[in-house]
Each structure stands twice: as C-alpha cells, then as structure tokens.
Amino acid sequence: MGTLMRTVIVILASATTALAADGSVVKGSAFLIILFLGFAALIIVFQFIPGLVLFATMLKSLFSRAPKKATETLSDKSRGK
C-alpha cells in the first residue's frame, strides 16, 4: 500500500506542470482550425441536403393518394383481351 501511495504522489507531483500549462504558446494554428471547422461544416451541409430531399419524398408519398391499379394486366394483353 505504501508503494502505491508513493507512486500516486510522484505522478501527481509531476503532473502539476502539465495541468498549469495554458496552451497560449501555440501560434499560427488559427488558419488550420478554421479550415478544419469549415471542412466539417461542408460535410454536415452536404449530408443535410440529401436528407431533406429524402424527408420531403417520404412526406409526399405518405400524404399522396395510392396509385390506381391498372385494369389490364400483362397476361391479359398476351391473350388478346
């Protein structure tokens, strides 16, 4: 138990500098972030448009009347009726 406690204390003591880092030293990555977010937005938009078309088609088929059945079938045509 003592070894485990010492190991945890050493890990926590060495992690304080990593936890204190604010990340403000990164320079020049703003363009890449904007490019990545723009690409992600394009993917969402290009997936959203076909989804809307599919949804509109579904609504159209749900609220339209059923098509009338043909009175003459293919077998009737072949018999000459």
Beta strands, then each sheet from edge to edge (+ up, - down):
end
